[in-house]
Amino acid sequence: MATPSELQKLAEEGKQAFNAGQYEPALTKFQAAAEGYAALGDQVNAAEMKNNQSVTLLKLGQGQAALDAALGTEQVFANANDLRRQGMAIGNQAAALEALKRWDDALAAYDRSAEVFAQAGDGDLRAMVLKSAAAIKLRRGKVSESAFKMIGSMEAKDKPSIFERVLRSVLRFVQR
């Protein structure tokens, strides 16, 4: 059985591989770390590694496996009162659902993720998931709904750029 420090090293190696675009080795390391943490009874770190697997699987074009990896991890983070990682887990599920073209499910998950990020007080991550939801609506031809989502995402951001403030004004004007 691996020690916590060995698992932490394995996770770090997975992140380095991921950042270098070496997704297969990253996936292998994240899977091994998840299994190791689970064997130690460390459900929170196991869930973190499963979410890393999910993101990596999306990069490899494996939407269903990405969804399977992330499912249930949001509850682990909720039980640990970790709203930020709970929101990220739901966001990862939303991204996997989007990759599977399950648009309505993805939108619902992005909305849930945004709600959790709002509770956590993380405006930047909330803005990111709201933008993802807006992009789905825009692709589906729901332009006015998309504009509302984009405005919401910009208002959620802690420090919007000048471009985002101008865009928000333009979108509000267009809606009238």
TORMARLO-821034 format. One record per residue (C-alpha): residue in one letter; z, x, y. Coordinates in pm, 1 decimal, decimal comma, padded with zeros to 6 digits. Layout:
# TORMARLO-821034
+------+----------+----------+----------+
: rest :       pz :       px :       py :
+------+----------+----------+----------+
:    A :        Z :        X :        Y :
...
+------+----------+----------+----------+
***
This chain:
# TORMARLO-821034
+------+----------+----------+----------+
: rest :       pz :       px :       py :
+------+----------+----------+----------+
:    M :  00000,0 :  00000,0 :  00000,0 :
:    A : -00097,3 :  00134,2 :  00342,6 :
:    T :  00160,2 :  00196,1 :  00611,8 :
:    P :  00144,2 :  00022,7 :  00951,7 :
:    S :  00038,5 :  00350,0 :  01117,7 :
:    E : -00242,4 :  00396,8 :  00862,7 :
:    L : -00360,3 :  00042,4 :  00928,4 :
:    Q : -00346,2 :  00096,5 :  01303,8 :
:    K : -00561,9 :  00409,9 :  01258,7 :
:    L : -00805,5 :  00213,1 :  01042,7 :
:    A : -00829,0 : -00058,6 :  01309,6 :
:    E : -00891,6 :  00201,9 :  01579,8 :
:    E : -01165,9 :  00361,5 :  01370,4 :
:    G : -01319,5 :  00015,7 :  01330,9 :
:    K : -01318,0 : -00036,6 :  01707,5 :
:    Q : -01478,5 :  00302,9 :  01764,0 :
:    A : -01749,7 :  00227,0 :  01509,1 :
:    F : -01807,8 : -00113,9 :  01668,7 :
:    N : -01836,0 :  00037,5 :  02016,7 :
:    A : -02087,3 :  00288,4 :  01879,5 :
:    G : -02298,2 :  00003,0 :  01739,4 :
:    Q : -02213,9 :  00095,0 :  01380,5 :
:    Y : -02133,9 : -00258,2 :  01270,8 :
:    E : -02131,9 : -00220,0 :  00891,7 :
:    P : -01871,1 :  00060,9 :  00892,4 :
:    A : -01672,1 : -00128,1 :  01156,7 :
:    L : -01673,2 : -00439,5 :  00941,4 :
:    T : -01550,7 : -00244,5 :  00639,5 :
:    K : -01262,2 : -00096,0 :  00838,6 :
:    F : -01163,1 : -00429,4 :  00992,8 :
:    Q : -01167,6 : -00597,0 :  00649,9 :
:    A : -00952,2 : -00323,1 :  00497,7 :
:    A : -00708,0 : -00339,8 :  00788,7 :
:    A : -00687,2 : -00721,6 :  00764,1 :
:    E : -00613,7 : -00700,1 :  00392,8 :
:    G : -00355,7 : -00427,0 :  00450,4 :
:    Y : -00175,2 : -00618,3 :  00723,0 :
:    A : -00177,0 : -00932,3 :  00508,7 :
:    A : -00026,1 : -00735,6 :  00218,3 :
:    L :  00253,1 : -00621,5 :  00451,6 :
:    G :  00312,6 : -00981,4 :  00564,0 :
:    D :  00197,4 : -00902,7 :  00920,4 :
:    Q : -00001,0 : -01220,9 :  00980,0 :
:    V : -00056,5 : -01160,0 :  01351,9 :
:    N : -00227,0 : -00822,6 :  01306,1 :
:    A : -00415,3 : -00956,6 :  01002,7 :
:    A : -00546,0 : -01240,6 :  01223,9 :
:    E : -00644,0 : -00990,4 :  01494,5 :
:    M : -00846,5 : -00793,1 :  01239,8 :
:    K : -01009,1 : -01114,5 :  01112,4 :
:    N : -01118,9 : -01189,0 :  01468,8 :
:    N : -01259,2 : -00836,4 :  01497,4 :
:    Q : -01446,7 : -00907,4 :  01173,4 :
:    S : -01578,2 : -01231,3 :  01323,1 :
:    V : -01720,0 : -01058,3 :  01631,2 :
:    T : -01872,8 : -00785,9 :  01414,3 :
:    L : -02027,6 : -01038,8 :  01176,2 :
:    L : -02187,2 : -01214,3 :  01475,5 :
:    K : -02342,6 : -00881,8 :  01575,9 :
:    L : -02480,5 : -00859,1 :  01221,8 :
:    G : -02630,0 : -01209,1 :  01252,1 :
:    Q : -02393,7 : -01365,9 :  00999,2 :
:    G : -02277,6 : -01679,2 :  01179,6 :
:    Q : -02119,0 : -01861,3 :  00884,8 :
:    A : -01924,9 : -01553,2 :  00771,9 :
:    A : -01813,3 : -01500,4 :  01133,4 :
:    L : -01684,2 : -01856,9 :  01148,7 :
:    D : -01510,4 : -01822,8 :  00812,1 :
:    A : -01337,4 : -01502,0 :  00925,1 :
:    A : -01197,4 : -01658,4 :  01243,9 :
:    L : -01098,9 : -02000,2 :  01106,2 :
:    G : -00723,0 : -02052,0 :  01102,6 :
:    T : -00642,0 : -01744,1 :  01308,6 :
:    E : -00583,5 : -01953,9 :  01620,8 :
:    Q : -00289,1 : -02117,9 :  01444,3 :
:    V : -00136,6 : -01777,9 :  01359,8 :
:    F : -00149,3 : -01686,9 :  01729,3 :
:    A : -00018,0 : -02029,8 :  01831,9 :
:    N :  00278,8 : -01981,8 :  01596,6 :
:    A :  00339,8 : -01642,6 :  01758,3 :
:    N :  00320,9 : -01799,4 :  02109,4 :
:    D :  00029,1 : -01569,3 :  02195,1 :
:    L : -00189,5 : -01796,6 :  02407,2 :
:    R : -00436,4 : -01524,9 :  02506,6 :
:    R : -00525,7 : -01430,3 :  02148,9 :
:    Q : -00518,9 : -01798,3 :  02048,4 :
:    G : -00781,2 : -01867,8 :  02315,3 :
:    M : -00986,0 : -01569,9 :  02199,8 :
:    A : -00972,9 : -01687,3 :  01837,8 :
:    I : -01099,6 : -02032,3 :  01937,3 :
:    G : -01365,4 : -01866,8 :  02154,7 :
:    N : -01477,4 : -01655,8 :  01857,9 :
:    Q : -01506,9 : -01971,4 :  01650,4 :
:    A : -01709,8 : -02130,9 :  01930,0 :
:    A : -01946,9 : -01833,2 :  01939,1 :
:    A : -01994,5 : -01855,6 :  01562,6 :
:    L : -02060,0 : -02229,2 :  01586,9 :
:    E : -02311,7 : -02159,1 :  01861,8 :
:    A : -02485,0 : -01900,9 :  01639,1 :
:    L : -02504,2 : -02172,4 :  01371,5 :
:    K : -02660,9 : -02407,6 :  01629,5 :
:    R : -02374,4 : -02653,1 :  01588,5 :
:    W : -02390,3 : -02727,7 :  01959,9 :
:    D : -02139,0 : -03012,9 :  01986,5 :
:    D : -01880,9 : -02829,5 :  01778,1 :
:    A : -01935,9 : -02512,9 :  01982,0 :
:    L : -01892,6 : -02702,0 :  02310,5 :
:    A : -01570,6 : -02861,8 :  02188,2 :
:    A : -01436,7 : -02522,3 :  02079,1 :
:    Y : -01532,3 : -02358,2 :  02409,4 :
:    D : -01350,9 : -02639,4 :  02592,9 :
:    R : -01038,8 : -02592,7 :  02375,8 :
:    S : -01054,1 : -02219,2 :  02434,7 :
:    A : -01079,4 : -02273,3 :  02810,9 :
:    E : -00775,0 : -02503,0 :  02801,0 :
:    V : -00569,3 : -02240,0 :  02617,1 :
:    F : -00679,4 : -01968,2 :  02860,7 :
:    A : -00576,1 : -02196,5 :  03147,6 :
:    Q : -00231,4 : -02234,6 :  02989,6 :
:    A : -00215,7 : -01857,0 :  02949,6 :
:    G : -00310,9 : -01809,0 :  03314,7 :
:    D : -00615,5 : -01598,8 :  03222,3 :
:    G : -00883,5 : -01714,0 :  03463,4 :
:    D : -01136,0 : -01443,8 :  03375,5 :
:    L : -01147,7 : -01526,9 :  03003,6 :
:    R : -01146,4 : -01897,6 :  03087,6 :
:    A : -01445,2 : -01840,0 :  03314,8 :
:    M : -01625,5 : -01652,6 :  03037,8 :
:    V : -01594,4 : -01936,6 :  02784,3 :
:    L : -01684,8 : -02198,8 :  03045,8 :
:    K : -02002,8 : -02002,8 :  03122,0 :
:    S : -02086,5 : -01999,5 :  02751,6 :
:    A : -02041,4 : -02377,1 :  02738,3 :
:    A : -02256,9 : -02418,7 :  03048,0 :
:    A : -02532,5 : -02209,2 :  02889,5 :
:    I : -02538,2 : -02440,1 :  02586,2 :
:    K : -02565,0 : -02745,2 :  02809,1 :
:    L : -02841,8 : -02583,4 :  03010,3 :
:    R : -03037,5 : -02502,3 :  02692,6 :
:    R : -02997,8 : -02862,6 :  02583,2 :
:    G : -03140,3 : -02988,3 :  02913,2 :
:    K : -02815,1 : -03117,7 :  03058,1 :
:    V : -02865,4 : -02952,8 :  03395,3 :
:    S : -02609,1 : -03147,4 :  03600,3 :
:    E : -02339,5 : -03106,1 :  03333,8 :
:    S : -02426,4 : -02737,7 :  03318,7 :
:    A : -02390,4 : -02707,0 :  03695,6 :
:    F : -02044,5 : -02867,1 :  03680,3 :
:    K : -01944,1 : -02623,3 :  03402,8 :
:    M : -02075,4 : -02326,7 :  03600,0 :
:    I : -01880,6 : -02433,6 :  03908,7 :
:    G : -01572,0 : -02473,7 :  03693,7 :
:    S : -01619,8 : -02131,5 :  03541,7 :
:    M : -01649,2 : -01971,0 :  03883,0 :
:    E : -01344,0 : -02154,0 :  04012,3 :
:    A : -01148,9 : -02040,0 :  03706,8 :
:    K : -01221,0 : -01674,3 :  03773,7 :
:    D : -00935,4 : -01488,9 :  03942,4 :
:    K : -01161,4 : -01279,1 :  04167,2 :
:    P : -01513,2 : -01422,4 :  04194,3 :
:    S : -01778,7 : -01187,0 :  04328,7 :
:    I : -01967,0 : -01260,6 :  04649,3 :
:    F : -02266,8 : -01364,8 :  04438,7 :
:    E : -02051,8 : -01607,8 :  04238,6 :
:    R : -01907,2 : -01761,3 :  04558,2 :
:    V : -02257,9 : -01809,0 :  04700,9 :
:    L : -02384,3 : -01952,2 :  04371,2 :
:    R : -02090,4 : -02194,8 :  04362,2 :
:    S : -02182,1 : -02317,3 :  04712,4 :
:    V : -02548,1 : -02357,4 :  04615,0 :
:    L : -02460,9 : -02548,7 :  04296,6 :
:    R : -02232,2 : -02782,5 :  04489,9 :
:    F : -02508,1 : -02844,3 :  04744,8 :
:    V : -02766,1 : -02916,5 :  04471,8 :
:    Q : -02532,9 : -03169,5 :  04306,3 :
:    R : -02514,4 : -03384,9 :  04617,1 :
+------+----------+----------+----------+
***
